[in-house]
């Protein structure tokens, strides 16, 4: 079982809609959870972090964490063409190492 | 610019040659990480330093790979006897000490081994 799993294929959403991304992790002792955005050919850019169960909102982004179910999600409201990118879920597990999922590509259609 | 700096941005080398990459972290950060990323995959952990000490090295990392951070500031990653499978984006990141500290990435070095 991979440490961090993002299994959804490319996600296409119309401009203005909500994009929803999910991620599961295997290490129940994980404490820190991050979402990075990566444009093609560029390096990952931190957009959200969450440490506690529940929701955390930052502008058009909301991260949701459920430690009991071992999943973390990202919602992008009012999606814009500039949101088209790959979104990487990352988790710091008990080994204090940041592990990444393979990412989900989001395409916002004008 | 006070972000993480990596150079070169691109490196093309022939199989069997040695290559070295450099990373300059954010100056206030005492942790420095190296990751490798191939197309369609997330970054894969290679190694990390706290100050000048190399605290962990991935078991997946071949003996051909070595990293140093001699003065606790910049770091170098050397790959000896490169193979075509080494072609990837090599990413450096830095952070403060602390389990919750987010990593900040540099622009990466893209290696192509022909």
Interface residues (C-beta under 8 A of the other chain):
Chain A: X4 X6 X31 X32 X34 X36 X42 X43 X44 X45 X46 X49 X51 X88 X90 X92 X95 X96 X97 X98 X99 X100 X101 X102 X103
Chain B: X33 X35 X40 X41 X42 X43 X44 X45 X48 X56 X89 X91 X99 X100 X102 X103 X104 X105 X106 X107 X108
